[in-house]
Structure formats: structure tokens, C-alpha cells
Amino acid sequence: MATRGMNAIDRLVYDIEQANKRHTDNMSKVIETVLPDSGERSEFDTGAVRDAMYGKGMPSLIPIEALRAVSKRFEDGATKYGRDNWKKGIPLSRYVDSLYRHLWQFMEDDQSEDHGGAIVWNAMCLIQTKKWISEGKLPNELNDLEIKED
């Protein structure tokens, strides 16, 4: 469209429209790279749509009391040992040993502490630590549960 001969307001409107078009085109490219798309959609009664959620996990199903217990356990650990102390790296066997001890105490109905929260805490830290070891974020020596061949 030729912009010569347009008054200042029409020219401004035209320039804004062109900038919006460029922005929309650029954002479409960004969204394609930033937002993964499974190709499947969930459609809601309201008409809204979202990418399908299959295989992504359903945090809404996690029991709130378990979350509360483990968050309290993280808080207590931060108070006693310092925030994120566990992230420095603890051998996997220590999590497994503690998990079993707390499980047994839980099964015996020992009320001396929140053994349920401790079980969940140890399981969560075990999983995360194992992942960080496999990603090279923590040293392999922490994986002391590996069966080594002679």
C-alpha cells in the first residue's frame, strides 16, 4: 500500500497495523519453538482448547496431606542443616536406608516424628539426586548403589 499522500493519523494507523502484523508473525515462530505441541487437543465446554495432557503427569492428583508433610520436612531440614543442604549431594544409599527406617517406624505406628513426611522426602531426594548424577550435576561417587562387576 502506498503511504504517500496519507495524512499523519492514517499513516500512524497503517504503521501500527504493519508493526502488529510483523509482531504476530514473529510471535507465531517463537511460540512454535517455545511451546511444544503434541498435535492433540483437549476442548472444554467453554470452547477453550489446550494441548492434550496425556503423559505429562497430573499434579492435581497428588494428595495434599502428603505435599504438606513433605514441605514441612523440607522446612525442618532447612532449619537444621541450612536451605538446600541436600542439593550439595548425599549418597543414594543414605536416602534408601533412611527411607526404610522411617517406613518401618511408620508401619509400627511410631509417633516420635512424622515418618510419612520423611518417607516422601527421602524418596523425592533419592529420585532427584539420581537424576542429577546421571546428568553430571553431581559426582558419580554418590551413586553408591550401583552393582559393580569384578
Buried (B, 14 or more C-beta within 10 A) or exposed (E): EEEEEBEEEEEEEEEEEEEEEEEEEEEEEEEEEEEEEEEEEEEEEEEEEEBEEEEEEEEEEEEEEEEEBBEEBBEBBEEEEEEEEBEEBBBBEBBBEBBEBBBEBBEEEEEEEBBBBBBBBBBBBBEBBBEBBEEEEBEEEBBEEEEEEE
